[in-house]
């Protein structure tokens, strides 16, 4: 399938400025509508103006169940579109850790139950946060009876990762820094073997550097995301090359010498990757560099090194960002508000899962409506035209959804997460009906499961939440918890588990 060179109106306004046929699919955002060029962009834009009947149905179901909904940025575009149009106050879309925080805030504000739209470890984290705050009796449901996995989270449950943890456990002064995108059981097992602190893509840089600044001769074992580990090394090496000021900008306790020394004690796992971010490899990066030199570049910290390097170089010029989903959204909002593209079409290459386009589109429209920041904003999806499956029925055109392979490349990886798309609007409505009816038996298959059981003689839920608690303590105080530091320094070269 070749990418269309014309703009299809998805709102108000007429298309213009089409680029060459080999350019990536693009969604153009205007203050009063949307236009899409390329089948993949059309598929994403379809639900930005949701069906009012579906919106009313979800609003009514939420009210009947008095439930809150927390959802991830990578959610299905239809579901995100409907959620954004609902009037119910207890709805929040964000990255993974904030989902758990918002779930707690909703319960404390009066919500009787929580529905989690994400993968299973997100539901587990939210369940653990509610339990730790004394809300064990508050129902929390997923929306699929089948497991909703994650390729990255599964890497932390592998035999290879267990061996990596055992290597850390046999290393003097070892501290394990685990990415939040892992199961509660994986966190519990890690904590039972090595002093462990969780991190998000927003705080991983400062947390790792804080460990090197605060814990003498610490050996940091980061995982399971291989690309993120490599990107941390590249970021640190780049800062060292630029000198002390660049290093201090990453963390005020560091200079070039201290970060260079720390890099020799930074260990990374080599067998973990997100199927979505794996897509953004060498060929995609080369086309971005060739065709989008005037665009702002965004990249998640989970992308391969080529895309990371390109976006990091753009960031040095104020034309890009590498970070979390929320940091990508904030960068787009900040650059538009600063007038970086006044009076022209501002273009942003979206180097992460395509579900991010829904919150981006709504945020950009609010900014454009407030004052004329730009004529329009283009969101570029760096996926091949053949990444979208075509239907034999000309009336359907492109078939959205995981079953059709939407966003998946023959080179590997998807710009559309197949796991996230297991969360459907119909599934959410069914979960809410079960909550409203008080159907405990019907709810049972939708409850998070892997937080149950024991690891090293302790409850998984209690042990697995400790790395998250350590991260929260660091965020609140600016220092790693004293107990984490003491445990790290008390370990000998062959410390027992």
N, C-alpha and C positions, 0 to 999 in steps of 0.2 A: 504494500500500500504506500503510495507516495503522499507526502505532506501537502495539503492544500495551500495554494499561494494567495487565497482570498480570505477575507474576514467574514465570518458568519455572525450576524447580530444575535446576541443573547439578552438584549435589553433595549436601550434607546441609543440611537446614534448610528452613523454609517462607518463602514470600515475604510481604512486608508493606510498607506505606508507599508504595504506588504513587501516582505523580503524575499530572497531567493528560495526556490523550491526545496533546497537542502537544509534550510534553517529549521531549528527546533519548533515544535508546537508552542503557541503563545496565547495567553489570555490577556486581553486589554481591558483595564478597569477604568471606567469613566465615573464621574460623580453621579450620573443618572442611568448607568447601565453597563453591560459587559459585551465584549465581542471576542470571538475565539477564532484562531487560525490554526488549522491542523486538527485531525480527528481526536487526538488525545486531549487537546485543550477543550474541544467541544464537549467531550465526555465529562471533563471536570466541571465545566461551566453550567452544565445542564441543571444542576440542583441548587445553584446560587439563588434562584427564585423559586422557593419550595411550594409545593401544592398546599393551598390553605386548608384543605380537608385533612391532610396528614398532620399539619401543624395543630389544628384544633383537636384532633384525636390524641396526640401526645400530651398536649396541655391538659386535657380532661383526665387522662390516665394518671398523670403526675399528681394532679389535685386529689383524685380519688384515693390514691395510695399515700398521699402526703410524703412523697419520696423526693430525695435529691438525686441528681445525676451528675457524675463526674466522668468526663470523656477525654481521650487523648487527642492531640492535634492531628494524628494520622488517621482519624476515623473516616469511614465511608462518606463521600461528599453528600449523598442524599441525607444521611443521618445528621451530619453537621449542619446542613442547610436548614433542616427542620428544627434542630435544637436552637439555632441562632434566631429563628423567628418566633419561638415560644415566649410567652409572657411569664411563665412560672419562675419565681425568683431563685429557686434552688437548682441552678444549672451552671456548670462550669466546664470549660474546655481549656486544657493546658498541657504542659509536659508532665512526666510520670509522678515525680515526687509531690508536686503541688496538688495533684489530684487527691492524694491522701490527706493533705492539710485541709483542702476545701471540703472533703467529705466530713471531717471532724467539725469544721465550722458550721456546716449545714445542720448536722445533728444538734449541735449546741444552740443553733438558731431555731430549732423546733421541728426539723424533718424527722419523720418516724422511721425511715429506712433509706438505704443508699443503693443505687444501681450503678455499677461500674462498666463503662464502655471502653475496653482496652484489652490487653492480653492478660493472662492469668496472674503473672507476678504483680501487676498493678493492683488487681483485686486483693491479692494477699497482703501487699503493703498497706493498703487502705484498711483492711480488716485488722491488721496488727496495730495500726495507729489508733483505731477506734477502741480496741481492747485495752491498750495501754492507758487510755484516757478514762477507762471505766465504763465504756459503752458496749460491753460484751453482748448484751441482750438486743442491741439494735440490729435488725436484719441487714445484710449486705449481699447483693446478688450480682452474678455475672449475667449475660444474656444468652448464653449457649450452653446446652447440656454437654456438648463435646468439649474436650480440652482446647484452649486457645493458646497455642504455644508461641515461641519466639526463637529464631535460630541462634540469636546471641545468648539468650538466657539458657538455652539447652547446652551451649558450650560449657557453661559453668557447672552443669550437672554431669559432665563427661568423665570417663576414666582418666583422660589426659589432664583435665583440670585438677582432679584429685591428686595426681602425681605431682603437679605443679605446687599444690598446697603442701604436700609432704616435703618437697624440696625446700619450701620456705620454712617449714617447721624445723628443719634440720640446720637452718642458717642462723648464726648469731645476730641478734638485734634486728630480726625480721619483723616487718609490719606489712599486712596485706591490705591493699586499697582495692575494694571491690566496687565495680560499677553497679549502680542502683538497679539497672535492667537485668536482674537475676532473681531467681525464686527465693522465697523465704527459707526453704530447706537448704539451698546452696549457701546462703548467708550464714545459716546456723552451723552447717558443717565447717565452713571456713573459720568461723569464730571459735569452734571447738578445737581447731588445730593451730591457729595463728592469731595474734591480736589483729583485729580487723576493723576498718572504718569504711563506710559506704561513701560514694561520691556520685554526683550527677555530672552531666556534660557541662553544666554551668560553673561548678566549683572544683572540678578535678585538678586544674592547673594549680590553683592556690593551695589546695589540700596537700598535693604531693610536695610542693615546695615548702609548705609549713612543716611537714614531717622532716624534711632534710634540715630545716632551720632549727627545729625544736628538739630533735632526738639525735644525740651524738652518734655518729657512725651507723645510722639506721640503714637497713637494706629494705628498699620498698619493692614489693611484688604487686604489680598492677594487673588486673584482668577483669573479665575475660576478653575485652574487645581488642583485637590485634591491631586494627587500623588506628584506633584511638591511642594505643600505646606507642605505635610508630610516630603518630603525629605529635605526641608529647615530646618525644625525642627530637623531632625536627624543629618544633617550636623552641625548645631549650637551646639547641645548637644554633639556631638563627639568632636568638637573643645574645648568646655568648659572642657570636661573631660581630654583633652590633655594638657590644660593650656594656659597661656597667649600668648606664642609664636605662637601656632596654631591659636588662635583667631586673633592675629595681622596679620597673613598670609591671613586670609579671608578679613580683612579690617584694615588698620593701626591705625584707631581711637579706636579700641576695644581691650579689654582684656577679661579674663574669667568672671569677675564680671559684666561687662557691657553687654555682650551677654546673660548671665544668666538672668539679669534684663529685657533685651529686649524680651526674649522669652515669658514672661508673658503678653506682649502687642502685640504679633503676632497672628492674627486671620486668619484662613484659611477656604475656602469654602469646603463643604464636598460632593458635588454632581456633580463634573465635571471630565471627563476623556477622553483621546484619545483612540479610539477603537484599534489603532495599539499598543500603548505602554501598554495597558491593558493586552496584551498577555503575557508579560514577568513577570509572577507571580511565585508562590511557586514551582510548579512542574518543570517549565523550569529552574528556578534558581538552584534547587537541582541537575538537570542533568548537568548543566554547572559546578557546584562545583565538581561533581563526576568525570566527564570525561575530563574536560579541565583545570585542575589545573596548567598546564604549559603555558597556553595561556594568552595573554593580554586581559583584559576585558574592553569593552566599554559599556556605558549605557547613554541614554538620561535622562535628569532631569525629564521627564514625566513618567518614568517607575515606577511600583509598588515598595514598600519598600524593598522587598526581593532582587530584582535584583540591586537596588540602593546600598544596604548595601554590597553586594558581590563586586560590582565594586568599591565602595568607599574604601573598605578594600584593594583591589588590588592597588588602586591609592596610598595608604599610602606606599606601597612597590615599587612604581614606575612602577607597572605592570598594570595600568588601568586608566580610566578617566571617570568622570561623568560630562556631560555638554551638550552643544548644538550640532547640527549636524556639524557645522563648527569646533567646538572644538574637536569632535571625529576625523574628518579628519586630523586636525592639529596634534593630538596626534599620529596617525598612521605614518604620515610623519616624525614627530620629533623623534620617537623611532627608526624608520628604519634608518634615517640619522645619529643617534647617534651610530649606530652599535650594538644595543641591541640584534640583532639576526644574526650577521655575521656568514656566513658559515653554516647556518641551515635553516630549514623551520620555519618562524615566523608565529604564529597563533594569530588571533584576533577574538574574539567573538563579533558579531555585535548586540548590544543591542538597536537597533532602526529600523525604517522602512527599508525594504530591498532595496528600490530605491537608498539608499546611496552607494550601491556597485558599481554603474557605475562611479561616480567621484573617489571613492577609487581605483578602478581597474586601471583607466587611470593614476592617480597620482603615484601609486605604480610602474606601468610599466616604467614611466619616471624616477623614482628614481633608479630602477634596471638597466635601460639602461645606466644611467650616471656613475655608478660604482657598483661593486659587493657588495651589502649590505647584501644579503641573497640569498640562493639557490632559494627560492620561498617564497611567502606569501600566507597563507591560510586565507580566510574570512569565518567564521563559522556562519551559520544562525540558531539561536536557535529556530527552529520550528519543530514540529513533521512531520514525513513522510506523515501522512494522511492529512496534511495541504494543500497538492496540489491535485487538482482534476484530476482524470484519465479519459481519453476518452475511449469509447468503440471501437474506431477505432485504431487498433494497429499502424497504420502509423502516427497517431497524438501523441500518448503517453500521454503527459501532455498538458492540455489545459490552456494556460496562460490567465490571465484576471480576472476581478472581477466577471463576470457572472459565472465563473467556481469555484469560491471560492478560488482562488489561495492564499495561505498563511494564510487562515483562520482556526482557531482552534475551535473544538467543545466546548472547555472550555471558549470560548469568546475571541474576539480580533483578529486582523489580522496583520501579519508582512508586508502585502501589503495593503496600504490605499485604500479603495474602492472609496473614493472621488477623490483623486489625479488621479486615473486611468480613471476618466471621461475626462481627457485631453488626446486627441489622436493626432497622426500625421495627420490623415485626417482632424480632426477639425482645427488644426493649419493651414494646407494648405488652407482650405476654408476661414478662417478668413483673411489670407493674400491675397487671390483672391479678397475678398470684399474690402479690403483696396486699392489694386492696381486699382480696377475698380471705386473707389470713390462711392460705393453703400451704401449710408447713410441708406436707409431703410433696407437693408440686414444686416447692422452692428448693428442696434438698439437692437436686442435681445441679442447681445454679449457684450453690454456695462454694466459695474458695476451698480447695481441698488440701493443698500441699503444706499448709501451715500446721497440719495435725501431726501427731506422732512425737517421737523423741529422738534426739541426737546426743550422743555422749551422756546419756542419763538425764538430759534436760528437755523440757518441752520445746519443740521446734519454734513455736510462735515467740516464746520468751527469749530464746537464744538468738533467733534470727533477727530480732528487732534491735539487738544491741549495736551492731554496726551502724544502723540508721540513727540510733540515739547518740552515738559518738559523733556522727556528722552534724546532727542538730546542735550538739554542745559546742562544736567548733564554730558553727555559724553564729551562735549566740555570743560567744566569748572572744573569738579570734585566736584561741589556743586549743590545741588538741587536749582532750580530757587527761587529767593526771593519771588516772588508772590505766588508760591505754598506753601512755608513755612508760609507766612503771612496768607494766607487763612486757612491753617490748624490750626494755633494757635488762629485764631479769632473765632473759632466755640465753642459754649458753649455745655453743656451736652445735651441739647435738641435743637440743632441748626436747624433752618428751612432749607428746601431744597433751 
